[in-house]
Amino acid sequence: MAAATLGANVLVYGVFLVLARALTPADLGAFSALGNLLVIAGVPALALQLVTARHVARTRSTPPADLPAAVGSALRTGLVVGLGGTAVVLALAPVLSAVLDLPSGWLAVLLALAVLPVYLAYAAQGCLQGRERFVALGAVLVAVAAGRLAAAVVGGGLGWGVGGVLGLTVLASWLAAGLALVLVRDGLPAAWARARPTWVGEVTRGTTATAALLVVTNLDVPLARALLQPDDAGRYAVLAVLAKAAYWGPAFLATLLYPRMATGSGRRAALAAMWATAGIGVAVVGGAALLSRPLVLVVGGERYAELAPLAPLFAAVGATWSVAQVLVYWRLSRGDHRMGLVVWTVAAVVVAVVGWRHGGITDVALPLLVGGLVVVAWGVTLLVRHGAARRPAREGPGVSAPRRARSGPPRR
């Protein structure tokens, strides 16, 4: 999973490297905003993957298992929720075109066509994750990223502009969804025939947390596009790549340990994922501070070299929210969606602050950093309380459990 996640991230960042040189800053900002909106439109898809992984993991651990029925429920849920997401994006297409000042109203319509394959792919990914088929899951992640890079290379190289690149991205999304479905093909016919009712209700509740998490980590680029000058929005998009690298780089840890979080040893798995993610984040921020100029030159080219001093800030934003993601996943693995309310509150405050102070790039990034720190602090507090609640109470100071066992029942 580490290799697949790293490879997928490198390919996704390759998309930006290509488009930063093939598109103008204004067009780059438009495409980046559309890409982030696709992530936001697919927010329930992540909840679908986590709900599916939890069901499949528990089905495997409590024989006799009915795995085909669980697979069928996951795919049917993906189809239902994906069609609903497509309808929402189509309905909002005129509003999105106006707010984002898109060069063509058809771009938002084209974006809607990429929503359904995202949901089908995430449903299949949840099946693979719950069964701990991490090689197959990694293959899907790499295939999705490779398809997007191919779309950028072909569309950008031929000068097709934002519309051409987006259209090829839609095609790549459908191909990746097909691959994901093929990888869960064992028992697939029986899965459809024996499927239980869909998990739309569970996905809706799970979306409380995943929506807030993905919205707050992807809304910054559309906000920059809407509130900043077009060229500044393009510059922000360049720096946002560094934040996304720090955010998604250690994400494999939460994915890898999520099935274990859903079992009795969930707290230990959550602690391991949190500390490992935090350690990687510290290393990433330190690397961004030491190599700020080369990183900015690699991502955006010489025209964005002046942004180098801001590289550590954006790396810190991504690293902080990556730790927050682990803590949100931990609560979701236990069926607890209340952590999402905390993230939603932080997201609302961040949006309000950005809308109030949007004079420059840092006015968007700093509220995101502070909000991430608040969520991490809250999640760590829950972890500590959970550990204290599970710790057995002592009968007296200094009396160990083995000693109590040897001493027999207390005298009356």
C-alpha positions as CSV (number, residue, x, y, z in Angstrom):
1,M,0.0,0.0,0.0
2,A,2.9,2.4,0.7
3,A,4.4,1.8,-2.7
4,A,1.0,2.1,-4.4
5,T,0.0,5.2,-2.6
6,L,3.4,6.8,-3.3
7,G,3.1,5.8,-7.0
8,A,-0.4,7.1,-7.3
9,N,0.5,10.4,-5.7
10,V,3.5,10.9,-8.0
11,L,1.3,10.3,-11.0
12,V,-1.4,12.7,-9.7
13,Y,1.3,15.4,-9.2
14,G,2.5,14.6,-12.6
15,V,-0.9,15.8,-13.9
16,F,-0.2,19.1,-12.3
17,L,3.3,19.3,-13.6
18,V,2.0,18.8,-17.2
19,L,-0.9,21.2,-16.9
20,A,1.1,23.9,-15.1
21,R,3.2,24.2,-18.3
22,A,0.4,23.5,-20.8
23,L,-2.3,25.9,-19.4
24,T,-2.3,29.5,-18.5
25,P,-2.5,30.4,-14.8
26,A,-6.2,31.3,-15.1
27,D,-7.0,28.0,-16.9
28,L,-4.9,26.1,-14.4
29,G,-7.0,27.6,-11.6
30,A,-10.2,26.7,-13.4
31,F,-9.2,23.1,-13.9
32,S,-7.9,22.7,-10.4
33,A,-11.2,24.1,-9.0
34,L,-13.1,21.6,-11.1
35,G,-10.9,18.7,-9.9
36,N,-11.4,19.7,-6.3
37,L,-15.2,19.9,-6.9
38,L,-15.1,16.4,-8.3
39,V,-13.5,15.3,-5.0
40,I,-16.2,17.1,-3.0
41,A,-19.0,15.6,-5.2
42,G,-17.5,12.2,-4.4
43,V,-17.5,12.8,-0.6
44,P,-20.1,10.1,0.1
45,A,-18.0,7.7,-2.0
46,L,-15.3,7.7,0.7
47,A,-18.0,7.0,3.3
48,L,-19.2,4.2,1.0
49,Q,-15.7,2.7,0.9
50,L,-15.3,2.8,4.7
51,V,-18.8,1.4,5.4
52,T,-18.2,-1.4,2.9
53,A,-14.7,-2.1,4.3
54,R,-16.2,-2.3,7.9
55,H,-19.0,-4.7,6.8
56,V,-16.7,-6.9,4.8
57,A,-14.0,-7.0,7.5
58,R,-16.6,-8.0,10.1
59,T,-18.1,-10.6,7.7
60,R,-14.7,-12.2,7.3
61,S,-14.1,-12.3,11.1
62,T,-17.5,-13.9,12.0
63,P,-18.1,-17.1,10.0
64,P,-20.3,-18.3,8.4
65,A,-19.7,-15.4,6.1
66,D,-22.0,-14.1,3.4
67,L,-19.4,-12.2,1.5
68,P,-21.2,-12.2,-1.9
69,A,-24.2,-10.5,-0.4
70,A,-22.0,-7.8,1.2
71,V,-20.3,-7.2,-2.2
72,G,-23.7,-6.9,-3.9
73,S,-25.0,-4.5,-1.3
74,A,-21.9,-2.3,-1.7
75,L,-22.1,-2.1,-5.5
76,R,-25.9,-1.4,-5.4
77,T,-25.3,1.3,-2.9
78,G,-22.6,2.8,-5.1
79,L,-24.9,2.8,-8.1
80,V,-27.8,4.5,-6.2
81,V,-25.7,7.2,-4.4
82,G,-23.6,7.8,-7.6
83,L,-26.7,8.5,-9.7
84,G,-27.9,10.9,-7.0
85,G,-24.5,12.7,-6.9
86,T,-24.6,13.0,-10.7
87,A,-28.1,14.6,-10.6
88,V,-27.0,17.1,-8.0
89,V,-24.0,18.2,-10.0
90,L,-26.1,18.6,-13.1
91,A,-28.6,20.7,-11.3
92,L,-25.9,23.0,-9.9
93,A,-24.0,23.3,-13.2
94,P,-25.2,26.8,-14.0
95,V,-24.4,28.0,-10.5
96,L,-20.9,26.5,-10.6
97,S,-20.2,28.0,-14.0
98,A,-21.1,31.5,-12.7
99,V,-19.3,31.3,-9.4
100,L,-16.1,29.8,-10.8
101,D,-16.2,32.0,-13.9
102,L,-15.7,29.0,-16.1
103,P,-14.8,29.6,-19.8
104,S,-17.7,27.3,-20.8
105,G,-20.9,26.3,-19.1
106,W,-20.5,22.7,-20.5
107,L,-17.5,22.1,-18.2
108,A,-19.7,21.7,-15.2
109,V,-21.9,19.3,-17.1
110,L,-18.9,17.3,-18.2
111,L,-17.8,17.2,-14.6
112,A,-21.1,15.5,-13.7
113,L,-20.3,12.6,-16.0
114,A,-17.3,11.7,-13.9
115,V,-19.3,11.3,-10.6
116,L,-20.9,7.8,-11.1
117,P,-17.6,6.0,-12.0
118,V,-16.1,7.4,-8.9
119,Y,-18.8,5.8,-6.7
120,L,-18.6,2.4,-8.4
121,A,-14.8,2.4,-8.0
122,Y,-15.0,3.3,-4.3
123,A,-17.6,0.6,-3.7
124,A,-15.2,-2.0,-5.2
125,Q,-12.3,-0.5,-3.3
126,G,-14.2,-1.0,0.0
127,C,-14.6,-4.7,-0.9
128,L,-10.9,-5.0,-1.5
129,Q,-10.0,-3.1,1.6
130,G,-12.3,-5.1,3.9
131,R,-10.8,-8.3,2.5
132,E,-7.3,-6.9,3.0
133,R,-6.5,-7.4,-0.7
134,F,-4.1,-4.5,-0.6
135,V,-2.2,-5.5,-3.8
136,A,-5.4,-5.3,-5.8
137,L,-6.5,-2.1,-4.0
138,G,-3.1,-0.5,-4.8
139,A,-3.5,-1.5,-8.4
140,V,-6.8,0.4,-8.6
141,L,-5.3,3.5,-7.0
142,V,-2.4,3.5,-9.5
143,A,-4.8,2.9,-12.4
144,V,-6.9,5.9,-11.4
145,A,-3.9,8.2,-11.2
146,A,-2.3,6.8,-14.4
147,G,-5.5,7.5,-16.3
148,R,-5.6,11.1,-15.1
149,L,-2.0,11.6,-16.1
150,A,-2.6,10.2,-19.5
151,A,-5.6,12.6,-19.9
152,A,-3.3,15.5,-19.0
153,V,-0.5,14.5,-21.3
154,V,-2.7,13.9,-24.3
155,G,-5.1,16.8,-23.8
156,G,-2.5,19.3,-22.7
157,G,0.0,18.2,-25.4
158,L,-2.6,18.6,-28.1
159,G,-3.7,22.0,-26.8
160,W,-7.2,20.9,-26.2
161,G,-7.6,23.2,-23.2
162,V,-9.6,22.7,-20.0
163,G,-12.5,21.0,-21.8
164,G,-10.4,18.5,-23.6
165,V,-8.4,17.5,-20.6
166,L,-11.6,17.2,-18.5
167,G,-13.3,15.0,-21.1
168,L,-10.4,12.6,-21.2
169,T,-10.4,12.5,-17.4
170,V,-14.0,11.4,-17.5
171,L,-13.1,8.6,-19.9
172,A,-10.2,7.5,-17.7
173,S,-12.5,7.5,-14.6
174,W,-14.8,5.0,-16.3
175,L,-11.9,2.7,-17.4
176,A,-10.6,2.7,-13.8
177,A,-14.1,1.9,-12.4
178,G,-14.2,-1.1,-14.9
179,L,-10.9,-2.3,-13.6
180,A,-12.0,-2.1,-10.0
181,L,-15.2,-4.1,-10.7
182,V,-13.1,-6.8,-12.5
183,L,-10.9,-7.2,-9.5
184,V,-13.9,-8.1,-7.3
185,R,-15.3,-10.3,-10.0
186,D,-15.1,-13.5,-7.9
187,G,-18.6,-14.1,-6.8
188,L,-19.9,-11.0,-8.5
189,P,-22.9,-12.6,-10.2
190,A,-24.0,-14.1,-7.0
191,A,-23.4,-10.8,-5.2
192,W,-25.9,-9.1,-7.4
193,A,-28.4,-11.9,-7.1
194,R,-28.2,-12.2,-3.3
195,A,-27.6,-8.6,-2.3
196,R,-29.1,-7.4,0.9
197,P,-30.8,-3.9,1.0
198,T,-28.5,-1.0,0.2
199,W,-26.5,0.8,2.8
200,V,-27.6,4.3,1.8
201,G,-28.6,5.1,5.4
202,E,-25.2,4.1,6.8
203,V,-23.4,5.9,4.0
204,T,-25.4,9.1,4.7
205,R,-24.5,9.0,8.3
206,G,-20.9,8.2,7.5
207,T,-20.8,11.1,5.1
208,T,-21.2,13.5,8.1
209,A,-17.5,12.9,8.9
210,T,-16.0,12.1,5.5
211,A,-17.8,15.1,3.9
212,A,-16.4,17.5,6.4
213,L,-12.9,16.1,6.1
214,L,-12.8,16.1,2.3
215,V,-14.6,19.4,2.0
216,V,-12.3,21.3,4.3
217,T,-9.2,19.8,2.6
218,N,-10.4,20.4,-1.0
219,L,-12.5,23.6,-0.7
220,D,-9.4,25.9,-0.5
221,V,-8.6,25.8,-4.2
222,P,-12.2,26.7,-5.2
223,L,-12.3,29.4,-2.5
224,A,-9.1,30.8,-3.9
225,R,-10.5,30.7,-7.4
226,A,-13.7,32.5,-6.2
227,L,-12.1,35.1,-3.9
228,L,-8.6,35.8,-5.2
229,Q,-7.5,37.3,-8.4
230,P,-7.2,34.7,-11.2
231,D,-3.4,34.7,-11.3
232,D,-3.2,34.5,-7.5
233,A,-5.7,31.5,-7.6
234,G,-3.3,29.8,-10.0
235,R,-0.4,30.4,-7.7
236,Y,-2.4,29.1,-4.8
237,A,-3.1,25.9,-6.8
238,V,0.6,25.4,-7.3
239,L,1.2,25.5,-3.5
240,A,-1.8,23.4,-2.8
241,V,-0.1,20.5,-4.6
242,L,2.5,20.5,-1.8
243,A,-0.3,20.4,0.8
244,K,-2.0,17.5,-1.0
245,A,1.3,15.6,-1.2
246,A,1.7,16.0,2.6
247,Y,-1.9,15.0,3.1
248,W,-2.1,11.9,0.9
249,G,1.5,10.7,1.3
250,P,0.9,8.9,4.6
251,A,-2.8,8.1,3.8
252,F,-1.9,4.4,3.2
253,L,-1.5,4.0,6.9
254,A,-5.1,4.8,7.7
255,T,-6.2,2.6,4.8
256,L,-4.0,-0.3,5.8
257,L,-5.0,-0.3,9.5
258,Y,-8.7,0.6,9.0
259,P,-9.9,-3.0,9.0
260,R,-8.0,-3.5,12.3
261,M,-9.6,-0.4,13.7
262,A,-13.0,-2.0,13.2
263,T,-12.1,-4.9,15.4
264,G,-11.4,-5.2,19.2
265,S,-7.9,-3.9,18.8
266,G,-9.0,-0.7,17.2
267,R,-7.4,1.8,19.6
268,R,-3.9,0.2,19.2
269,A,-4.3,0.3,15.4
270,A,-5.4,4.0,15.6
271,L,-2.4,4.9,17.8
272,A,0.0,3.2,15.5
273,A,-1.5,4.9,12.5
274,M,-1.6,8.3,14.2
275,W,2.0,8.3,15.4
276,A,3.4,7.0,12.1
277,T,1.4,9.6,10.2
278,A,2.6,12.4,12.5
279,G,6.2,11.2,12.1
280,I,6.0,11.3,8.3
281,G,4.4,14.7,8.5
282,V,7.2,16.2,10.5
283,A,9.7,14.8,8.0
284,V,7.7,16.3,5.1
285,V,7.5,19.7,6.7
286,G,11.3,19.6,7.4
287,G,12.0,18.6,3.8
288,A,9.8,21.4,2.5
289,A,11.7,23.9,4.5
290,L,15.1,22.7,3.3
291,L,14.1,22.2,-0.3
292,S,11.4,24.8,-0.8
293,R,12.7,26.3,-4.0
294,P,13.4,23.1,-5.8
295,L,10.0,21.7,-4.9
296,V,8.2,24.8,-6.2
297,L,10.3,24.7,-9.4
298,V,9.4,21.0,-9.9
299,V,5.7,21.6,-9.3
300,G,5.1,24.8,-11.2
301,G,8.3,25.9,-13.0
302,E,10.4,29.0,-12.9
303,R,7.4,31.4,-13.1
304,Y,6.3,30.3,-9.6
305,A,9.8,30.4,-7.9
306,E,8.8,33.4,-5.8
307,L,6.4,31.1,-3.9
308,A,9.2,29.1,-2.3
309,P,9.0,30.7,1.2
310,L,5.4,29.5,1.5
311,A,6.2,25.8,0.8
312,P,6.7,24.8,4.5
313,L,3.3,26.4,5.5
314,F,1.4,24.4,2.9
315,A,3.3,21.2,3.8
316,A,2.3,21.8,7.4
317,V,-1.4,22.2,6.4
318,G,-1.4,18.9,4.6
319,A,0.4,17.0,7.3
320,T,-1.9,18.3,10.0
321,W,-5.0,17.2,8.2
322,S,-3.5,13.8,7.4
323,V,-3.2,13.2,11.2
324,A,-6.8,14.4,11.6
325,Q,-7.9,11.9,8.9
326,V,-6.5,9.0,10.9
327,L,-8.5,10.1,14.0
328,V,-11.7,10.6,11.9
329,Y,-11.3,7.1,10.4
330,W,-10.8,5.6,13.8
331,R,-14.2,6.9,15.0
332,L,-15.9,5.8,11.8
333,S,-14.5,2.3,12.2
334,R,-16.4,2.1,15.5
335,G,-19.6,3.4,13.9
336,D,-19.3,6.8,15.6
337,H,-20.1,9.7,13.3
338,R,-20.0,12.5,15.9
339,M,-16.4,13.4,15.1
340,G,-17.8,14.6,11.8
341,L,-19.7,17.3,13.7
342,V,-16.5,18.7,15.1
343,V,-14.9,18.7,11.6
344,W,-17.9,20.4,10.1
345,T,-17.8,23.1,12.8
346,V,-14.1,23.7,12.1
347,A,-14.8,23.7,8.3
348,A,-17.6,26.4,8.7
349,V,-15.3,28.6,10.8
350,V,-12.4,28.2,8.3
351,V,-14.7,29.2,5.4
352,A,-16.0,32.2,7.4
353,V,-12.5,33.4,8.2
354,V,-11.3,32.9,4.7
355,G,-14.3,34.8,3.4
356,W,-13.6,37.7,5.8
357,R,-9.9,37.9,5.2
358,H,-9.0,36.9,1.6
359,G,-6.4,39.5,0.7
360,G,-3.8,37.0,-0.2
361,I,-2.6,33.4,-0.4
362,T,-1.7,33.1,3.3
363,D,-5.2,34.3,4.3
364,V,-6.5,31.1,2.9
365,A,-3.8,28.7,4.2
366,L,-3.4,29.8,7.8
367,P,-7.0,29.2,8.8
368,L,-6.8,25.7,7.3
369,L,-3.7,25.0,9.5
370,V,-5.3,26.2,12.7
371,G,-8.5,24.3,12.0
372,G,-6.5,21.1,11.4
373,L,-4.7,21.5,14.7
374,V,-8.0,21.9,16.5
375,V,-9.4,18.7,15.0
376,V,-6.2,16.8,15.9
377,A,-6.4,18.0,19.5
378,W,-10.0,16.9,19.8
379,G,-9.3,13.5,18.4
380,V,-6.3,12.9,20.6
381,T,-8.5,13.8,23.6
382,L,-11.0,11.1,22.5
383,L,-8.2,8.6,22.2
384,V,-7.0,9.3,25.7
385,R,-10.5,9.1,27.2
386,H,-11.1,5.9,25.4
387,G,-8.0,4.4,26.8
388,A,-8.9,5.5,30.3
389,A,-12.4,4.1,30.0
390,R,-11.0,0.6,29.0
391,R,-8.4,0.6,31.9
392,P,-9.7,-1.6,34.8
393,A,-10.2,0.2,38.1
394,R,-8.0,-0.9,41.0
395,E,-9.4,-1.8,44.3
396,G,-6.7,0.0,46.2
397,P,-3.5,1.9,45.5
398,G,-0.6,-0.2,44.5
399,V,-2.6,-3.4,44.2
400,S,-2.0,-5.2,40.9
401,A,-4.5,-7.5,39.1
402,P,-2.4,-10.7,39.6
403,R,-2.1,-9.9,43.4
404,R,-5.8,-9.4,43.7
405,A,-6.4,-12.7,41.9
406,R,-4.1,-14.6,44.3
407,S,-5.7,-13.0,47.4
408,G,-9.1,-14.3,46.6
409,P,-12.4,-12.6,47.3
410,P,-12.5,-9.7,49.7
411,R,-13.4,-10.4,53.3
412,R,-16.9,-9.3,54.4
